[in-house]
Structure formats: structure tokens, C-alpha cells
Amino acid sequence: MFMLLVTELLRWWYGDGWRGRARLASVRLDGTIDYFSIGLLVKTLFSPFRQISAGRVDGSLNVQMRALVDKLVSRLIGAMVRTVILVVGGIAIALQAVLSGLLLVAWGLVPLLPVAGAVLAFVGPVL
């Protein structure tokens, strides 16, 4: 009876349990990618940043030059802000991917810990 319980537990652990952990890691990673909207940030990298009037400006040359400079400054600020968010998002996504991979490896090693503990208790410390 005990061996059946252990066998079924290990079957679940290395089967459905591991797949569930992998799905959970995938959902979290997808959520982080969606949170930072990497694709949208790349598409709109040089779009104006919070500019109220981005339309055509009529008026004297001085007014048109001022509007041109305003649009350029707005686009530069937008590019800088979006670049910072892209870098932070890339770091967050990379860290989450590495940590998820480590957790999946750790999930596979957890059932071996009692065996390792028993071996260490029987053999004694190696050092």
C-alpha cells in the first residue's frame, strides 16, 4: 500500500505536477510580456510623447518652426522613455525566464532530497 502511494505521488510529481508548474511559469511570463507591451513599444518608439497638438500647424514661419521643434522634442522624449521601459522590461522578462527555469529544475529535484538526506545520514558528512 505504501509503495503504491509513493509510486502514484512520484508519477503525479514528474507528470501532471511538473506540467502544471511549466504552464504556471508560461502564464507568468506571458503576463510580464503583456505588462511591458514590448511589441507596441517597438512599433511606437519614435511617436510623440503626450503631445496635445500633433496635427498640422498653419501660421508664420516662426510658428511652424516652433511646432517642428516641439514635435521633435516630444519624439525624442518619447523615444527615451520607451527605450528605458524596453530595457527594464527586457531585464524583467529575462530574470523571470531564468527563475522559472530554475524553479522547474528544483521541482524535479525535490523528491530526491529525502534520499540525499538518508545517504548523508548513513555515510556521514563528506567533508
N, CA, C and O of each residue as an XYZ file, in Angstrom:
508
protein
N       0.821     -1.193      0.000
C       0.000      0.000      0.000
C       0.864      1.256      0.000
O       0.617      2.191     -0.762
N       1.881      1.269      0.862
C       2.765      2.443      0.939
C       3.512      2.658     -0.371
O       3.660      3.793     -0.823
N       3.981      1.574     -0.981
C       4.721      1.691     -2.243
C       3.819      2.215     -3.357
O       4.269      2.963     -4.225
N       2.548      1.822     -3.332
C       1.595      2.331     -4.321
C       1.410      3.836     -4.158
O       1.353      4.573     -5.142
N       1.318      4.280     -2.918
C       1.172      5.716     -2.639
C       2.391      6.490     -3.130
O       2.255      7.531     -3.773
N       3.573      5.983     -2.828
C       4.810      6.642     -3.259
C       4.911      6.654     -4.784
O       5.300      7.661     -5.377
N       4.566      5.552     -5.405
C       4.623      5.465     -6.869
C       3.673      6.464     -7.518
O       4.054      7.160     -8.460
N       2.440      6.539     -7.021
C       1.468      7.476     -7.577
C       1.883      8.928     -7.335
O       1.695      9.785     -8.198
N       2.444      9.196     -6.162
C       2.925     10.550     -5.869
C       4.039     10.940     -6.834
O       4.037     12.052     -7.362
N       4.976     10.049     -7.067
C       6.072     10.345     -7.994
C       5.569     10.476     -9.429
O       6.068     11.304    -10.191
N       4.575      9.657     -9.799
C       4.013      9.753    -11.143
C       3.357     11.132    -11.334
O       3.535     11.775    -12.369
N       2.599     11.575    -10.321
C       1.992     12.899    -10.416
C       3.067     13.991    -10.426
O       2.997     14.931    -11.218
N       4.054     13.859     -9.545
C       5.083     14.888     -9.388
C       5.829     15.129    -10.702
O       6.019     16.270    -11.123
N       6.242     14.043    -11.335
C       7.005     14.173    -12.578
C       6.112     14.202    -13.818
O       6.629     14.277    -14.932
N       4.834     14.146    -13.664
C       3.902     14.203    -14.791
C       3.071     15.472    -14.739
O       3.498     16.540    -15.175
N       1.849     15.322    -14.184
C       0.921     16.456    -14.140
C       1.441     17.618    -13.301
O       1.232     18.779    -13.653
N       2.110     17.316    -12.207
C       2.634     18.386    -11.355
C       3.657     19.248    -12.080
O       3.610     20.477    -12.022
N       4.569     18.591    -12.754
C       5.611     19.312    -13.495
C       5.011     20.097    -14.657
O       5.395     21.241    -14.900
N       4.067     19.482    -15.376
C       3.402     20.198    -16.473
C       2.624     21.401    -15.948
O       2.603     22.455    -16.584
N       1.988     21.246    -14.796
C       1.266     22.375    -14.192
C       2.203     23.511    -13.819
O       1.881     24.679    -14.036
N       3.348     23.182    -13.265
C       4.346     24.211    -12.931
C       4.851     24.910    -14.190
O       5.056     26.124    -14.192
N       5.051     24.144    -15.256
C       5.516     24.731    -16.518
C       4.452     25.659    -17.099
O       4.780     26.729    -17.611
N       3.176     25.258    -17.024
C       2.095     26.127    -17.504
C       2.020     27.399    -16.684
O       1.835     28.485    -17.234
N       2.162     27.274    -15.376
C       2.136     28.439    -14.497
C       3.288     29.397    -14.831
O       3.094     30.612    -14.870
N       4.467     28.855    -15.068
C       5.612     29.689    -15.450
C       5.353     30.373    -16.781
O       5.705     31.539    -16.959
N       4.742     29.660    -17.714
C       4.430     30.237    -19.021
C       3.408     31.362    -18.903
O       3.544     32.396    -19.557
N       2.394     31.166    -18.080
C       1.368     32.201    -17.880
C       1.988     33.440    -17.249
O       1.687     34.562    -17.656
N       2.841     33.248    -16.270
C       3.505     34.396    -15.631
C       4.391     35.139    -16.621
O       4.406     36.369    -16.645
N       5.124     34.399    -17.432
C       5.995     35.029    -18.426
C       5.169     35.785    -19.466
O       5.528     36.897    -19.852
N       4.070     35.189    -19.920
C       3.183     35.880    -20.856
C       2.605     37.145    -20.233
O       2.474     38.166    -20.909
N       2.261     37.084    -18.962
C       1.745     38.262    -18.267
C       2.773     39.384    -18.186
O       2.429     40.555    -18.345
N       4.016     39.036    -17.943
C       5.081     40.043    -17.892
C       5.316     40.647    -19.269
O       5.501     41.858    -19.394
N       5.309     39.817    -20.293
C       5.477     40.330    -21.658
C       4.328     41.258    -22.012
O       4.538     42.308    -22.620
N       3.124     40.877    -21.638
C       1.960     41.717    -21.905
C       2.015     43.010    -21.092
O       1.638     44.071    -21.591
N       2.480     42.930    -19.849
C       2.560     44.111    -18.984
C       3.474     45.176    -19.582
O       3.146     46.362    -19.562
N       4.607     44.757    -20.108
C       5.546     45.728    -20.680
C       5.230     46.079    -22.130
O       5.805     47.030    -22.659
N       4.342     45.351    -22.784
C       3.914     45.629    -24.167
C       5.104     45.895    -25.085
O       5.181     46.940    -25.732
N       6.012     44.959    -25.132
C       7.249     45.125    -25.888
C       6.966     45.412    -27.364
O       7.562     46.321    -27.940
N       6.075     44.658    -27.969
C       5.766     44.863    -29.394
C       5.217     46.250    -29.675
O       5.612     46.892    -30.648
N       4.307     46.713    -28.829
C       3.728     48.039    -29.008
C       4.767     49.136    -28.792
O       4.771     50.136    -29.509
N       5.636     48.956    -27.819
C       6.683     49.957    -27.574
C       7.641     50.060    -28.755
O       8.078     51.156    -29.105
N       7.966     48.937    -29.365
C       8.866     48.965    -30.522
C       8.181     49.656    -31.701
O       8.807     50.445    -32.408
N       6.890     49.359    -31.915
C       6.161     49.985    -33.027
C       6.044     51.494    -32.868
O       6.075     52.226    -33.857
N       5.910     51.960    -31.644
C       5.680     53.392    -31.396
C       6.907     54.081    -30.807
O       6.780     55.097    -30.123
N       8.085     53.537    -31.067
C       9.297     54.050    -30.432
C       9.505     55.549    -30.668
O       9.873     56.271    -29.742
N       9.277     56.018    -31.876
C       9.521     57.429    -32.171
C       8.230     58.237    -32.297
O       8.219     59.298    -32.922
N       7.160     57.744    -31.714
C       5.910     58.508    -31.706
C       6.028     59.644    -30.690
O       6.806     59.551    -29.741
N       5.261     60.708    -30.887
C       5.294     61.808    -29.906
C       4.876     61.320    -28.522
O       4.046     60.421    -28.393
N       5.452     61.913    -27.510
C       5.167     61.535    -26.136
C       4.227     62.555    -25.514
O       4.628     63.689    -25.252
N       2.997     62.167    -25.280
C       1.995     63.008    -24.619
C       1.890     64.403    -25.221
O       1.807     65.395    -24.498
N       1.893     64.471    -26.512
C       1.799     65.768    -27.187
C       0.326     66.065    -27.465
O      -0.381     65.262    -28.073
N      -0.113     67.222    -27.011
C      -1.520     67.582    -27.158
C      -1.857     67.885    -28.609
O      -2.857     67.392    -29.132
N      -1.041     68.679    -29.253
C      -1.335     69.058    -30.641
C      -0.237     68.516    -31.547
O       0.869     69.056    -31.597
N      -0.556     67.452    -32.256
C       0.425     66.854    -33.159
C      -0.005     67.018    -34.614
O       0.597     66.426    -35.510
N      -1.032     67.809    -34.847
C      -1.539     67.991    -36.201
C      -0.769     69.034    -36.976
O       0.296     69.487    -36.556
N      -1.316     69.403    -38.103
C      -0.702     70.398    -38.982
C      -0.862     71.785    -38.356
O      -1.912     72.115    -37.805
N       0.193     72.582    -38.451
C       0.192     73.930    -37.883
C       0.250     74.942    -39.017
O       1.146     74.895    -39.860
N      -0.706     75.848    -39.031
C      -0.710     76.942    -40.004
C      -0.252     78.206    -39.289
O      -0.492     78.380    -38.094
N       0.398     79.069    -40.022
C       0.846     80.324    -39.445
C       2.153     80.749    -40.079
O       2.555     80.258    -41.134
N       2.786     81.658    -39.412
C       4.050     82.178    -39.927
C       5.143     81.118    -39.825
O       4.970     80.073    -39.198
N       6.272     81.421    -40.462
C       7.410     80.504    -40.446
C       7.888     80.271    -39.017
O       8.284     79.158    -38.668
N       7.853     81.306    -38.195
C       8.276     81.202    -36.797
C       7.376     80.219    -36.034
O       7.872     79.405    -35.256
N       6.075     80.291    -36.251
C       5.130     79.401    -35.578
C       5.333     77.967    -36.062
O       5.284     77.030    -35.265
N       5.560     77.794    -37.356
C       5.769     76.451    -37.896
C       7.084     75.849    -37.400
O       7.145     74.651    -37.123
N       8.128     76.658    -37.285
C       9.420     76.169    -36.773
C       9.284     75.763    -35.298
O       9.837     74.750    -34.869
N       8.548     76.561    -34.543
C       8.344     76.236    -33.131
C       7.584     74.909    -33.012
O       7.916     74.077    -32.168
N       6.568     74.712    -33.854
C       5.809     73.458    -33.842
C       6.703     72.290    -34.230
O       6.595     71.208    -33.653
N       7.586     72.498    -35.202
C       8.505     71.443    -35.623
C       9.435     71.055    -34.482
O       9.642     69.869    -34.223
N       9.995     72.046    -33.803
C      10.892     71.782    -32.668
C      10.123     71.080    -31.549
O      10.642     70.153    -30.927
N       8.887     71.519    -31.290
C       8.073     70.871    -30.258
C       7.842     69.398    -30.587
O       7.932     68.537    -29.713
N       7.544     69.119    -31.847
C       7.306     67.734    -32.262
C       8.579     66.899    -32.146
O       8.529     65.749    -31.709
N       9.720     67.474    -32.537
C      10.983     66.739    -32.437
C      11.347     66.440    -30.985
O      11.768     65.331    -30.656
N      11.179     67.437    -30.127
C      11.483     67.235    -28.704
C      10.549     66.175    -28.123
O      10.981     65.311    -27.359
N       9.274     66.244    -28.486
C       8.310     65.268    -27.993
C       8.677     63.861    -28.462
O       8.564     62.906    -27.693
N       9.112     63.722    -29.702
C       9.504     62.410    -30.218
C      10.777     61.903    -29.535
O      10.893     60.709    -29.259
N      11.723     62.788    -29.264
C      12.949     62.375    -28.572
C      12.643     61.927    -27.147
O      13.172     60.918    -26.680
N      11.790     62.678    -26.461
C      11.413     62.283    -25.100
C      10.684     60.941    -25.140
O      10.931     60.072    -24.303
N       9.790     60.773    -26.106
C       9.076     59.506    -26.254
C      10.022     58.348    -26.510
O       9.856     57.268    -25.942
N      11.011     58.567    -27.360
C      11.981     57.511    -27.659
C      12.803     57.157    -26.416
O      13.077     55.983    -26.166
N      13.192     58.160    -25.645
C      13.983     57.889    -24.435
C      13.163     57.120    -23.399
O      13.642     56.142    -22.824
N      11.930     57.563    -23.165
C      11.086     56.891    -22.176
C      10.796     55.464    -22.612
O      10.878     54.540    -21.803
N      10.461     55.277    -23.866
C      10.149     53.936    -24.358
C      11.376     53.034    -24.354
O      11.260     51.836    -24.095
N      12.549     53.591    -24.638
C      13.780     52.798    -24.594
C      14.067     52.319    -23.176
O      14.443     51.165    -22.973
N      13.892     53.199    -22.199
C      14.103     52.798    -20.799
C      13.126     51.690    -20.421
O      13.514     50.713    -19.780
N      11.865     51.835    -20.810
C      10.873     50.811    -20.486
C      11.203     49.498    -21.203
O      11.020     48.423    -20.632
N      11.684     49.574    -22.442
C      12.093     48.363    -23.163
C      13.237     47.647    -22.453
O      13.229     46.422    -22.331
N      14.211     48.406    -21.989
C      15.363     47.804    -21.300
C      14.913     47.166    -19.981
O      15.274     46.029    -19.681
N      14.125     47.906    -19.202
C      13.640     47.365    -17.923
C      12.766     46.139    -18.168
O      12.880     45.140    -17.458
N      11.903     46.216    -19.161
C      11.049     45.075    -19.491
C      11.854     43.871    -19.947
O      11.549     42.741    -19.565
N      12.880     44.100    -20.762
C      13.737     43.007    -21.211
C      14.453     42.340    -20.052
O      14.572     41.116    -20.009
N      14.929     43.147    -19.111
C      15.596     42.588    -17.926
C      14.604     41.791    -17.081
O      14.919     40.697    -16.612
N      13.406     42.342    -16.888
C      12.388     41.647    -16.087
C      11.990     40.326    -16.739
O      11.835     39.316    -16.052
N      11.827     40.329    -18.039
C      11.437     39.108    -18.751
C      12.563     38.073    -18.673
O      12.303     36.891    -18.449
N      13.809     38.512    -18.856
C      14.945     37.584    -18.784
C      15.077     36.987    -17.378
O      15.293     35.784    -17.228
N      14.947     37.831    -16.352
C      15.043     37.330    -14.977
C      13.925     36.335    -14.674
O      14.150     35.294    -14.057
N      12.731     36.673    -15.116
C      11.618     35.765    -14.855
C      11.802     34.443    -15.593
O      11.469     33.388    -15.052
N      12.322     34.479    -16.805
C      12.562     33.247    -17.553
C      13.620     32.386    -16.857
O      13.452     31.172    -16.738
N      14.697     33.005    -16.402
C      15.760     32.247    -15.710
C      15.233     31.667    -14.394
O      15.464     30.496    -14.093
N      14.527     32.488    -13.614
C      13.998     31.993    -12.338
C      12.967     30.887    -12.556
O      12.925     29.924    -11.790
N      12.146     31.011    -13.577
C      11.167     29.956    -13.873
C      11.882     28.659    -14.246
O      11.471     27.581    -13.819
N      12.937     28.756    -15.031
C      13.715     27.569    -15.379
C      14.349     26.923    -14.161
O      14.349     25.699    -14.025
N      14.891     27.752    -13.271
C      15.493     27.213    -12.045
C      14.443     26.543    -11.163
O      14.701     25.501    -10.561
N      13.259     27.148    -11.089
C      12.196     26.551    -10.287
C      11.727     25.222    -10.873
O      11.397     24.296    -10.132
N      11.696     25.129    -12.192
C      11.318     23.854    -12.812
C      12.368     22.774    -12.540
O      12.024     21.614    -12.312
N      13.634     23.153    -12.563
C      14.702     22.191    -12.231
C      14.593     21.798    -10.762
O      14.717     20.622    -10.423
N      14.361     22.777     -9.890
C      14.216     22.488     -8.459
C      13.014     21.585     -8.203
O      13.065     20.710     -7.339
N      11.933     21.795     -8.955
C      10.748     20.939     -8.814
C      11.120     19.472     -9.069
O      10.626     18.575     -8.386
N      11.971     19.240    -10.031
C      12.378     17.876    -10.337
C      13.310     17.279     -9.293
O      13.388     16.059     -9.151
N      14.017     18.136     -8.562
C      14.989     17.637     -7.577
C      14.395     17.438     -6.184
O      14.978     16.721     -5.371
N      13.268     18.046     -5.892
C      12.697     17.982     -4.542
C      12.457     16.550     -4.065
O      12.784     16.255     -2.916
N      11.907     15.642     -4.875
C      11.708     14.269     -4.373
C      13.018     13.544     -4.046
O      13.011     12.559     -3.308
N      14.113     14.013     -4.576
C      15.403     13.374     -4.296
C      16.001     13.825     -2.962
O      16.937     13.197     -2.469
N      15.485     14.889     -2.379
C      16.049     15.407     -1.130
C      15.970     14.404      0.025
O      16.953     14.273      0.755
N      14.863     13.694      0.234
C      14.875     12.694      1.319
C      15.906     11.592      1.094
O      16.530     11.118      2.043
N      16.082     11.185     -0.162
C      17.080     10.153     -0.464
C      18.480     10.688     -0.165
O      19.299      9.995      0.440
N      18.750     11.917     -0.591
C      20.060     12.523     -0.328
C      20.286     12.684      1.173
O      21.390     12.462      1.670
N      19.226     13.074      1.894
C      19.347     13.198      3.353
C      19.650     11.866      4.009
O      20.469     11.800      4.926
N      19.005     10.810      3.556
C      19.243      9.483      4.119
C      20.658      9.013      3.827
O      21.309      8.421      4.687
N      21.132      9.272      2.627
C      22.500      8.877      2.267
C      23.495      9.641      3.127
O      24.448      9.058      3.645
N      23.279     10.946      3.282
C      24.197     11.739      4.118
C      24.150     11.283      5.576
O      25.179     11.266      6.251
N      22.973     10.918      6.062
C      22.862     10.453      7.442
C      23.573      9.087      7.622
O      24.162      8.812      8.668
N      23.502      8.266      6.598
C      24.128      6.938      6.674
C      25.636      7.014      6.499
O      26.386      6.400      7.259
N      26.082      7.767      5.495
C      27.503      7.834      5.172
C      28.206      8.849      6.075
O      29.363      8.657      6.450
N      27.520      9.901      6.412
C      28.125     10.968      7.192
C      28.573     12.086      6.275
O      28.561     11.934      5.054
N      28.963     13.189      6.844
C      29.406     14.309      6.021
C      30.626     13.930      5.176
O      31.547     13.269      5.654
N      30.614     14.353      3.938
C      31.702     14.025      3.024
C      32.951     14.809      3.380
O      34.060     14.290      3.251
N      32.801     16.004      3.811
C      33.970     16.820      4.149
C      34.492     16.450      5.461
O      35.478     17.029      5.919
